[in-house]
């Protein structure tokens, strides 16, 4: 039985700056994701703080918000079978050094902070995160 879901993916400033947007989108397409919507935006630190609110008690929160708002990002709605889990597998571990070969973070991540992509970690968060960037 097919379990088609939607998840949010963000191509972070480090990857946008290095012109990796099309390469990363092609990885999603090759892995049977449909890109339902996409846009390039530059969010403010306040918007980043709101987006990452779930992490506000963590020591890296301020740096994370500063980083996400440091340059243009590309936000996408990905759709596919078990999209949330499938995208997390495809992204790889948060720290590129720990990520498996051929995952996006292993291929393109620079550091634990500049790891090129964000993906929703649950169905509930996917819905919230999609709504955050795609209001209608």
DOLUMDREN-755077 format. One record per residue: residue in three letters; x, y, z of N, C-alpha, C, O, CB in turn. Coordinates in steps of 0.2 Angstrom, whole numbers, plus 5000, padded with zeros to 4 digits. Each point is the difference from the previous one (the first is absolute). Glycine has a CB too. Layout:
residues N
ALAXYZXYZXYZXYZXYZ...
This chain:
residues 136
UNK500449945000499650065000500450065000500550015004498649935002UNK500850114990500450064999499850055006499450015002500649984986UNK500550045015499950055005500350064998500650025002499449895007UNK499650134987500350064997499950065005499550015003500249954985UNK500950075013500050055005500450064997500350004995499749925015UNK499950144993500450064999500550025005499849995006499250054987UNK501549985006500550035004500350064998500050024994500349865010UNK500050165001500350064998500849994999500349965004498850115002UNK501249954989500750004999500350074999499750044997500249854998UNK500650135009500350064999500749994997500449965003498950105006UNK500949984986500750004998500350065003499850064998500049884991UNK500750055015500250055005500550054996500249984995499749945015UNK500350144994500450054996500649974998500350024994499250065013UNK500949874996500649984998500049974993500450014996500049975016UNK499049984987499949964994499850054994500249994994499549905013UNK499950164995499850054995500650044997500050014994498849995012UNK501650024999500650044999500449964995500450034996499550035015UNK500249874990500449964996499749984993500249954997500450015014UNK498850064988499649994993499949925000500049974995500650124999UNK499149885012499949935000499249994999499849945001501350045006UNK498550074992499349995000499849954995499649955002500350175002UNK500349884990499849964995500249935001499749954999500350144993UNK500649905011500349935002499649975005499849944999501450104998UNK498650005008499649975006499349984997499849955002500950125007UNK499049984987499349984998500149944995499549965001500250164999UNK500849874997500049944995500149945005499849944998500850124993UNK499749945014500149945005499349995002499849945001501350095003UNK498550024998499349985002499649974995499649955001500450155006UNK500049924987499749984994500249934998499649954999500350164997UNK500749875005500349934998499849965006499949944998501150114996UNK498849975012499849965005499250005001499749995005501450035001UNK498649994988499350004999499550055004499549985002500849904996UNK500050175004499650065003499850044995500350014994500449995016UNK498750034991499750054995500150065004499950015006499249924989UNK501150125002500150075003499450044998499950024994501349985005UNK498350005006499350034999500150085000499550034996500049875010UNK500950134997500150075000500750025002500349965004498450054999UNK501550044995500750025002500150084999499750034996500749865000UNK500050145008500150075000500650025003500249975005498650054994UNK501650034998500650025003499850075004499750044997501049914994UNK499550055015499850065005500650015004500549965001498350014999UNK501250095003500550025005499650025007499650055000501349994991UNK499149925014499650015006500450045005500650015000498849894998UNK500350145006500350045005500249965006499849945001499550164996UNK501149925008500249965006499449995004499949955003501250104997UNK498450005000499449995004499649944997499749965004500250164999UNK500049884990499749944997500349935002499749955001499950134990UNK501149925008500449945002499849985007500049945001500950104990UNK499150015014499949995007499349965001500049965004500850144999UNK498749934993499449975000500049934998499749955002499850164997UNK500849884995500049934997500449955004499749955001500350114988UNK500549965014500449955004499850015008500449975004500550044988UNK498550025009499850005007500149945004500150005006499150094990UNK500649855001500149945004500749995003500049965004499149994988UNK501450085005500749995003500250065004500650005002499649944988UNK499350105012500250065004500449995006500450055003498750014992UNK500849885008500449995007500749974999500350005005498549985000UNK501350014989500749974998500550054999499950054998499549854997UNK501250085007500650054999500150024993500350064999500249895011UNK499450014985500150024993499550054997500050024994500649875005UNK498850125005499450034997500250074997499850014994499549935014UNK501150104995500150074997500450004994499950034995500150015017UNK500649914988500449994994499649984994500150024995500949965013UNK498549974994499649974995499650054996499950004994500149895013UNK499750164997499550054998500450054995499850024995499549965015UNK501350044993500550044996500249974994500050044995500450015016UNK499749894989500249974994499549994994500150024995500749925012UNK498650044996499449994995499850074996499850004995499849905012UNK500550154997499950074997500650034997499950064998499249955011UNK501449964991500650034997500150014992500450034998500149925012UNK499050014987500050014993499449974997499649975004501750034996UNK498650004993499449974997500049925002500549975000499550124991UNK499449895009499849935001499549984995499750044997500649965015UNK499749934987499549984995499649955004500249955003500550064987UNK498650005011499549965003499649964995499850034995500250055015UNK499949864992499649954995499549965004500249985006500850024986UNK498549995005499549945002500249944996499950004994499250095010UNK501149865000500249944996499449955002499750005005501550024996UNK498649944994499549955000500249934998500450004995498750095004UNK500849865005500249944998499849955005499750015005501250034989UNK499249895005499949955005500450015006500650005000499149924990UNK499950085016500450015006500550055000500650005002499249885000UNK500050184995500450064999500450025005500650024999498650014993UNK500549985014500450025006500649965001500650025001498450035004UNK500949884996500649965002500449994994500650005001498749945007UNK500550064986500449994994500450064999500649994998498549944997UNK500750135006500450065000500550005005500650024999498550044996UNK500849925011500550005005500549954999500650015001498550025007UNK500849914989500549954998500450034994500650005001498649915003UNK500550134992500350034994500550055002500550014997498549964996UNK500850075012500450065003500649975003500650034999498450045002UNK501049885003500549975004500150045007499650045001501049934988UNK499850005015500150035007500150075000500350034995500249865008UNK499350155002500150075001500850024999500150054997498949955011UNK501449964995500750014999500349974993500049935000500150085013UNK500150024982500249974994500549955001500049954996499750164998UNK500749905011500649955001499749935002500249954999500550145005UNK498649914999499749945002499549974995499849955001500450095011UNK499750004983499549984995500249954995500649994999499050125001UNK500049844998500149954996500250034993499850054998499549875008UNK501150044990500250014993499450024996499549965001501649975000UNK499050114994499450024996499450035003499550014996500949904997UNK499750115013499450045003500250084998500650014999499149905011UNK499850134990500150074998500550035005500450044998498449974998UNK501249985010500450035005500749974999500550045001498649985007UNK501049924991500749974998500350034994500650025000499149885006UNK499950114989500250034994500250075000500550034997498849894997UNK500250125010500150084999500150035007500150065000499249934990UNK500549985016500150035006500750025002500549974998498549975005UNK501150125000500650035001500249985008500549985002499450114989UNK499649925013500149995007499349985003499550004997501550085004UNK499049915006499349985003499550065000499449994999501349945009UNK499650134991499650064999499850014993499450014998501150055012UNK500049944986499950014993499949944996500549974996500250145005UNK498749855000499949944998499649994994499749954998500550015013UNK499750104986499750014993499249995000499750044995501449925000UNK498650005009499349994999499749995007500349985005499949974984UNK499150075011499649985006499449964997499850014994500550105012UNK499549854998499449964998499549995007500349995005500349954985UNK498850065009499549995006500249935003500249954997498950124997UNK500849935013500149945003499449965002500149945003500950125001UNK498449964994499449965002499550034995500050054997500349935015UNK499149984988499550024996499750075003499850044996499949835001UNK500250135009499750065003500450064999499850054998499749885011UNK501250064992500550064998500050024993500050064998500749915011UNK499249984987500050014992499450044999500150054996500449845001UNK498950105006499450044998500150075003499950054996499449855005UNK501050115005500150075002500550034996499950064999499949905013UNK500850014986500550034997499850024993500250054997500649895009UNK498850024990499750024994499650065000500150044996499949845001UNK499650125008499550065001500450065002499850064998499349865006UNK501550074999500450065002500350044994500050064999500349885011UNK499950024985500350034993499550004995500050054995501049915008UNK498550004997499550004994499350015003499649955002501149974991UNK499150145008499450025004499449984998499549985003501150125000UNK499349904990499349984997499949934999499549984998500550134997
